[in-house]
Amino acid sequence: MSISSHPVTNARQQRWPAAIEVAHLPGSLPLGGMVPMTPVFAFDTPAPSLQLPVGHGRTPRRTDIALGGLLAFTIDDVITPAEADAIIEASECFGYREEAPGIATPPGMRMNKAVHWVADESMLEPVFARIAPLLPASIDGATLHPALSRRINMYRYDAGDVFNLHTDGDWPGFGLSADRREMVEWPRLRSCLSMLLYLNGPDDGVQGGSTRLYRPDRGHVDVTPVKGSALFFRHGVGPRSVLHEGRQVFGAVAKYVARINVMYAYR
């Protein structure tokens, strides 16, 4: 695997380390077709702006969503507004693109921009510590793994962008190799929950962009993005996976959301 380095532009040089490519995967395009060598990124050293404290002055709260027996809930105050802004800025350092690495979506389904990157423990361990007491301790016989996958799938919705009706697949966990030059897969783990971390919302000028969750009877619940909150729902192959869509965004302010996978261990 070849590793490329991308120096951060002048405006961000003092805030962010250099971006490197730690994996290359086929990437699907919104209207069909594949880009064979789509990069997954990381910073070549841990970013000071993403070294988060466990205590962030807030008390996350879980609210369950009535979805006809399917598992879905929100947690408020997962991160602070300043932390959300830092994650957005980090993602723009890597650069959004039309193709999404390692994801095969049919033409017309994922109509947004994507960047995937591998975050550091210093960012995601505090986030997990904040929400762990509110997560299901077990799902279908699998037990909660004490770490979130560090591969973050980020999406930017510009005006007109949408993610049409779909279910999320389950994933292995990923982290960085000891030398930080390669994305590595964690053994014996699979994700059971999608965590959609909202990085901005209507208070920031986002118009539209709710996440619509469907009940088995095809009724639905719309979840409005709230900066710093997260939506969780069951994913994977099977009838318990929550059918959902990212509704269209309007106006000049882009919506930013990070999909993070909540990991479980099967014995």
ZASE-72386 format. One record per residue: x, y, z of N, C-alpha, C in turn. Coordinates in steps of 0.1 Angstrom, whole numbers, padded with zeros to 4 digits, always signed. Layout:
BEGIN
XYZXYZXYZ ...
//
This chain:
BEGIN
+0008-0012+0000+0000+0000+0000+0009+0012+0000 +0006+0021-0009+0013+0034-0009+0007+0044+0000 +0015+0052+0007+0010+0062+0016+0013+0075+0011 +0004+0084+0010+0006+0098+0005+0004+0108+0016 +0011+0118+0016+0010+0129+0026+0004+0141+0019 -0005+0148+0026-0012+0160+0021-0010+0171+0031 +0000+0180+0029+0001+0191+0038-0012+0200+0039 -0015+0204+0051-0027+0212+0053-0024+0226+0047 -0034+0232+0042-0033+0245+0035-0029+0255+0046 -0024+0267+0041-0018+0277+0050-0027+0281+0061 -0040+0283+0059-0049+0288+0069-0050+0278+0081 -0047+0266+0078-0049+0256+0089-0036+0249+0093 -0025+0254+0088-0012+0247+0091-0009+0246+0105 -0011+0257+0113-0007+0257+0127-0017+0250+0136 -0029+0247+0131-0039+0241+0139-0039+0226+0137 -0036+0221+0125-0037+0207+0121-0024+0201+0116 -0022+0188+0120-0010+0181+0114-0013+0178+0100 -0003+0172+0093-0005+0168+0079-0014+0156+0078 -0022+0156+0067-0031+0144+0065-0023+0134+0057 -0025+0121+0060-0020+0110+0053-0030+0100+0049 -0028+0093+0038-0037+0083+0033-0033+0069+0039 -0042+0063+0047-0038+0051+0054-0045+0038+0048 -0053+0040+0038-0059+0029+0031-0065+0034+0018 -0066+0025+0008-0072+0029-0004-0082+0018-0008 -0095+0021-0010-0106+0012-0012-0114+0016-0024 -0121+0007-0031-0130+0011-0041-0141+0020-0036 -0144+0031-0043-0154+0041-0038-0165+0042-0047 -0177+0041-0042-0189+0043-0051-0193+0057-0053 -0197+0061-0065-0201+0074-0068-0216+0076-0067 -0221+0087-0064-0236+0089-0062-0245+0084-0074 -0240+0086-0086-0249+0082-0097-0244+0069-0104 -0236+0062-0097-0231+0049-0102-0217+0050-0107 -0210+0038-0107-0196+0037-0110-0188+0037-0098 -0175+0033-0100-0166+0032-0089-0153+0039-0092 -0147+0044-0081-0133+0049-0082-0124+0039-0075 -0115+0033-0081-0108+0021-0076-0099+0024-0064 -0093+0036-0063-0084+0039-0052-0088+0051-0044 -0099+0050-0037-0104+0061-0029-0097+0061-0015 -0091+0072-0010-0084+0071+0002-0092+0072+0015 -0087+0066+0025-0091+0068+0039-0080+0075+0046 -0083+0085+0054-0073+0094+0059-0070+0093+0074 -0059+0098+0078-0056+0101+0092-0047+0113+0093 -0045+0118+0105-0034+0128+0107-0022+0120+0111 -0010+0126+0106+0002+0119+0109+0007+0119+0123 +0001+0128+0131+0003+0129+0145-0011+0132+0151 -0013+0129+0164-0026+0133+0170-0028+0148+0170 -0040+0152+0166-0044+0166+0165-0047+0171+0178 -0040+0182+0183-0043+0187+0196-0057+0192+0198 -0063+0197+0187-0077+0202+0187-0087+0191+0189 -0083+0178+0187-0092+0167+0189-0088+0158+0201 -0081+0163+0210-0078+0156+0222-0088+0161+0233 -0098+0153+0234-0110+0158+0242-0109+0153+0256 -0115+0160+0266-0116+0156+0280-0128+0147+0281 -0128+0138+0291-0139+0130+0295-0150+0140+0300 -0146+0148+0310-0156+0158+0315-0157+0170+0306 -0169+0172+0301-0171+0183+0292-0181+0193+0297 -0185+0192+0310-0194+0202+0316-0208+0199+0313 -0212+0188+0307-0225+0185+0303-0229+0171+0308 -0242+0168+0309-0247+0155+0313-0255+0149+0301 -0249+0140+0293-0257+0134+0282-0269+0127+0287 -0280+0128+0279-0293+0122+0283-0298+0114+0271 -0303+0102+0274-0309+0093+0264-0324+0095+0263 -0329+0096+0251-0343+0096+0248-0347+0085+0238 -0355+0075+0242-0358+0064+0233-0369+0069+0223 -0368+0063+0211-0377+0066+0201-0387+0055+0198 -0400+0058+0199-0410+0048+0196-0410+0044+0182 -0405+0032+0178-0403+0028+0164-0409+0014+0162 -0420+0011+0168-0427-0001+0166-0419-0013+0170 -0411-0012+0181-0403-0023+0186-0389-0024+0181 -0385-0015+0172-0371-0014+0167-0363-0005+0176 -0350-0008+0177-0342+0000+0186-0337+0012+0180 -0340+0024+0186-0335+0037+0182-0336+0046+0194 -0327+0055+0195-0327+0065+0206-0317+0076+0202 -0319+0088+0209-0310+0099+0208-0302+0101+0221 -0290+0106+0221-0283+0111+0233-0279+0125+0230 -0284+0134+0239-0280+0148+0238-0267+0151+0245 -0261+0162+0240-0248+0167+0247-0237+0157+0247 -0235+0149+0236-0224+0140+0235-0211+0148+0234 -0211+0158+0226-0199+0167+0224-0204+0181+0225 -0194+0190+0228-0197+0205+0229-0198+0211+0215 -0204+0223+0214-0203+0230+0201-0189+0232+0195 -0180+0235+0204-0166+0238+0200-0160+0225+0195 -0163+0213+0201-0158+0201+0197-0164+0197+0183 -0176+0200+0181-0183+0197+0168-0176+0205+0157 -0173+0218+0160-0167+0227+0151-0153+0221+0147 -0146+0216+0157-0132+0211+0154-0133+0198+0145 -0143+0190+0147-0144+0178+0139-0148+0182+0125 -0156+0192+0123-0159+0197+0109-0147+0202+0103 -0139+0210+0110-0127+0216+0104-0117+0204+0101 -0116+0194+0109-0107+0183+0106-0111+0176+0093 -0124+0174+0092-0129+0167+0080-0126+0175+0067 -0127+0188+0068-0124+0197+0056-0109+0197+0053 -0101+0194+0063-0086+0193+0060-0084+0181+0051 -0091+0170+0053-0090+0159+0044-0096+0161+0030 -0107+0168+0030-0114+0171+0018-0125+0162+0014 -0136+0167+0011-0148+0159+0007-0147+0156-0008 -0153+0145-0011-0153+0140-0025-0166+0133-0029 -0169+0131-0041-0181+0124-0045-0181+0110-0041 -0170+0103-0042-0170+0089-0039-0168+0086-0024 -0173+0074-0020-0172+0070-0006-0165+0057-0006 -0154+0056+0002-0145+0044+0001-0152+0032+0009 -0152+0020+0002-0156+0008+0009-0171+0007+0010 -0178+0015+0003-0193+0015+0004-0198+0014-0010 -0207+0004-0012-0213+0002-0025-0228+0005-0024 -0232+0017-0029-0246+0021-0029-0251+0022-0044 -0263+0018-0046-0269+0019-0059-0270+0033-0064 -0270+0035-0077-0271+0049-0083-0283+0056-0077 -0281+0069-0073-0292+0077-0068-0295+0076-0053 -0288+0067-0046-0291+0065-0032-0284+0076-0023 -0270+0075-0024-0262+0084-0016-0259+0097-0024 -0266+0107-0022-0264+0119-0030-0259+0130-0021 -0246+0128-0017-0240+0138-0008-0225+0137-0010 -0217+0143-0002-0202+0142-0003-0197+0135+0009 -0185+0128+0007-0180+0119+0018-0166+0121+0020 -0161+0118+0032-0147+0116+0035-0147+0106+0047 -0138+0096+0046-0136+0087+0057-0122+0089+0063 -0121+0088+0076-0108+0090+0083-0108+0082+0096 -0096+0080+0101-0094+0072+0113-0090+0081+0124 -0098+0083+0134-0095+0092+0145-0087+0085+0155 -0081+0093+0164-0073+0089+0175-0081+0085+0187 -0074+0077+0196-0080+0073+0209-0084+0086+0217 -0075+0096+0216-0077+0108+0224-0089+0116+0220 -0095+0113+0209-0108+0118+0205-0120+0109+0209 -0119+0096+0205-0131+0088+0207-0132+0081+0220 -0121+0079+0227-0122+0073+0241-0130+0082+0250 -0128+0095+0251-0136+0103+0259-0151+0104+0255 -0153+0104+0241-0167+0103+0237-0174+0091+0241 -0167+0079+0240-0173+0067+0245-0176+0067+0260 -0166+0072+0268-0168+0073+0282-0180+0081+0286 -0183+0092+0278-0195+0100+0281-0208+0093+0279 -0209+0084+0269-0221+0078+0265-0223+0063+0269 -0212+0057+0273-0212+0042+0276-0224+0038+0285 -0226+0045+0296-0237+0041+0305-0251+0041+0299 -0252+0048+0288-0265+0049+0281-0267+0040+0269 -0257+0032+0266-0257+0023+0255-0262+0009+0260 -0269+0001+0251-0272-0012+0254-0260-0021+0258 -0260-0027+0269-0249-0036+0274-0247-0048+0265 -0259-0053+0259-0258-0064+0250-0269-0063+0240 -0266-0069+0228-0276-0069+0217-0275-0083+0211 -0286-0091+0212-0287-0104+0206-0275-0113+0210 -0272-0113+0223-0261-0121+0228-0247-0116+0226 -0246-0104+0220-0233-0098+0218-0231-0087+0229 -0219-0086+0235-0217-0076+0245-0210-0064+0240 -0213-0053+0246-0208-0040+0242-0192-0040+0244 -0186-0036+0233-0171-0035+0233-0168-0021+0239 -0157-0020+0247-0155-0007+0254-0147+0003+0245 -0150+0004+0233-0144+0014+0224-0153+0015+0211 -0154+0027+0206-0160+0029+0193-0150+0026+0182 -0155+0021+0171-0146+0020+0159-0140+0034+0156 -0128+0034+0153-0121+0048+0150-0122+0052+0136 -0128+0044+0127-0130+0048+0114-0143+0056+0114 -0143+0068+0109-0154+0077+0109-0158+0080+0095 -0171+0077+0092-0176+0080+0078-0183+0093+0079 -0178+0104+0073-0184+0117+0074-0190+0121+0061 -0202+0128+0063-0209+0132+0051-0213+0147+0052 -0211+0154+0041-0215+0168+0040-0227+0169+0030 -0238+0174+0035-0249+0176+0026-0250+0191+0022 -0247+0194+0010-0248+0207+0004-0263+0209-0001 -0266+0221-0006-0280+0223-0010-0284+0213-0020 -0296+0207-0018-0301+0196-0027-0297+0182-0024 -0287+0181-0015-0282+0167-0012-0292+0159-0003 -0291+0146-0005-0300+0137+0002-0294+0123+0003 -0298+0115+0013-0294+0101+0013-0307+0094+0014 -0310+0088+0002-0323+0082+0001-0325+0069+0009 -0337+0063+0009-0341+0052+0017-0330+0041+0017 -0326+0036+0029-0316+0025+0030-0316+0020+0044 -0309+0009+0046-0304+0004+0059-0289+0004+0059 -0283+0006+0071-0269+0006+0072-0264-0009+0074 -0253-0012+0068-0247-0025+0070-0239-0025+0083 -0236-0037+0088-0227-0038+0100-0213-0039+0095 -0204-0034+0104-0190-0033+0100-0180-0039+0110 -0169-0043+0106-0158-0045+0116-0153-0032+0122 -0146-0033+0133-0140-0021+0139-0126-0019+0132 -0122-0006+0132-0109-0002+0126-0102+0007+0136 -0089+0007+0135-0080+0016+0141-0068+0019+0133 -0057+0025+0139-0045+0027+0132-0034+0017+0137 -0025+0014+0128-0013+0006+0131-0004+0014+0141 +0005+0007+0147+0013+0014+0157+0021+0025+0151 +0025+0024+0139+0033+0035+0132+0024+0045+0125 +0011+0044+0127+0001+0053+0122+0000+0054+0106 +0006+0044+0100+0007+0045+0085-0004+0037+0078 -0012+0029+0086-0021+0020+0079-0033+0018+0088 -0045+0017+0082-0057+0014+0089-0057-0001+0091 -0060-0006+0103-0061-0020+0106-0074-0024+0111 -0078-0036+0108-0091-0041+0113-0090-0048+0126 -0100-0046+0135-0100-0052+0148-0106-0066+0147 -0100-0077+0153-0106-0090+0152-0118-0092+0161 -0127-0101+0156-0138-0107+0164-0148-0097+0170 -0149-0086+0162-0159-0076+0166-0168-0072+0154 -0181-0069+0156-0189-0064+0146-0198-0053+0152 -0201-0043+0144-0210-0033+0149-0225-0037+0149 -0232-0032+0158-0247-0034+0159-0255-0021+0158 -0249-0010+0161-0256+0003+0161-0248+0013+0153 -0256+0020+0145-0251+0033+0139-0252+0044+0149 -0241+0052+0150-0242+0064+0158-0240+0076+0148 -0251+0084+0146-0250+0095+0137-0248+0107+0146 -0236+0112+0146-0232+0124+0154-0234+0137+0146 -0244+0145+0151-0247+0157+0144-0238+0168+0148 -0231+0174+0137-0221+0184+0140-0226+0198+0137 -0238+0199+0132-0245+0212+0131-0260+0210+0129 -0268+0220+0129-0282+0219+0128-0289+0232+0125 -0302+0232+0127-0310+0245+0124-0304+0257+0131 -0300+0256+0143-0294+0268+0150-0282+0274+0143 -0276+0266+0134-0264+0270+0127-0268+0274+0113 -0281+0274+0110-0285+0278+0096-0288+0267+0087 -0287+0254+0092-0291+0243+0083-0306+0242+0081 -0310+0241+0068-0324+0240+0065-0327+0226+0059 -0337+0220+0065-0339+0206+0062-0329+0196+0068 -0327+0185+0062-0317+0176+0067-0320+0167+0079 -0333+0165+0082-0337+0156+0093-0334+0142+0088 -0333+0133+0098-0331+0119+0096-0345+0113+0098 -0351+0106+0088-0364+0100+0089-0362+0085+0092 -0367+0080+0103-0367+0066+0107-0381+0060+0104 -0381+0048+0099-0393+0041+0095-0396+0030+0105 -0409+0029+0109-0414+0018+0117-0417+0007+0107 -0419-0005+0113-0423-0017+0104-0435-0015+0096 -0445-0006+0101-0457-0004+0094-0456+0008+0084 -0444+0013+0083-0440+0023+0073-0444+0037+0078 -0450+0038+0091-0450+0051+0097-0436+0056+0100 -0434+0069+0103-0420+0074+0104-0419+0084+0116 -0407+0086+0120-0403+0096+0130-0392+0104+0124 -0393+0117+0124-0382+0126+0119-0374+0131+0131 -0361+0130+0130-0352+0134+0140-0344+0146+0134 -0346+0158+0141-0340+0170+0137-0325+0170+0142 -0315+0173+0133-0302+0174+0138-0300+0185+0149 -0294+0181+0160-0290+0191+0170-0275+0190+0172 -0268+0201+0171-0254+0201+0172-0249+0195+0185 -0240+0185+0184-0235+0179+0195-0243+0167+0200 -0254+0164+0195-0262+0152+0198-0260+0141+0189 -0264+0129+0192-0262+0117+0183-0275+0109+0183 -0278+0103+0171-0289+0094+0169-0283+0080+0168 -0289+0070+0175-0284+0057+0175-0296+0048+0170 -0293+0038+0161-0303+0028+0157-0296+0015+0153 -0304+0005+0154-0299-0009+0150-0296-0009+0135 -0286-0016+0132-0283-0018+0118-0278-0032+0115 -0275-0035+0102-0271-0048+0098-0282-0055+0090 -0279-0067+0086-0288-0075+0077-0299-0081+0086 -0312-0079+0083-0322-0085+0090-0334-0076+0094 -0345-0081+0099-0357-0073+0101-0356-0063+0112 -0345-0064+0121-0344-0054+0131-0336-0042+0127 -0330-0042+0115-0323-0030+0110-0333-0019+0106 -0330-0007+0111-0339+0004+0109-0337+0011+0095 -0348+0011+0088-0349+0017+0075-0349+0032+0077 -0341+0040+0070-0341+0054+0073-0336+0062+0060 -0337+0075+0061-0332+0083+0050-0327+0097+0056 -0317+0103+0050-0313+0116+0053-0320+0126+0044 -0329+0134+0049-0338+0142+0041-0330+0153+0035 -0336+0159+0024-0329+0169+0016-0325+0181+0024 -0314+0187+0021-0309+0199+0027-0312+0211+0017 -0316+0222+0022-0318+0234+0014-0310+0245+0019 -0308+0255+0011-0301+0268+0016-0286+0267+0015 -0279+0277+0020-0265+0279+0018-0256+0272+0028 -0262+0267+0039-0254+0261+0050-0254+0246+0049 -0243+0240+0047-0242+0225+0046-0244+0219+0059 -0250+0207+0059-0252+0198+0071-0240+0189+0071 -0234+0187+0083-0223+0178+0086-0228+0167+0096 -0225+0155+0092-0228+0144+0102-0217+0133+0101 -0214+0127+0112-0204+0117+0113-0211+0104+0117 -0209+0093+0108-0213+0080+0112-0202+0073+0119 -0205+0068+0131-0195+0061+0139-0202+0048+0143 -0194+0037+0143-0200+0024+0146-0198+0020+0160 -0209+0016+0167-0208+0011+0180-0206-0004+0180 -0195-0009+0186-0190-0022+0184-0195-0032+0195 -0197-0045+0191-0201-0055+0200-0193-0068+0198 -0191-0076+0208-0183-0088+0207-0192-0100+0208 -0190-0109+0199-0198-0122+0199-0189-0133+0205 -0194-0140+0215-0186-0151+0221-0189-0164+0216 
//
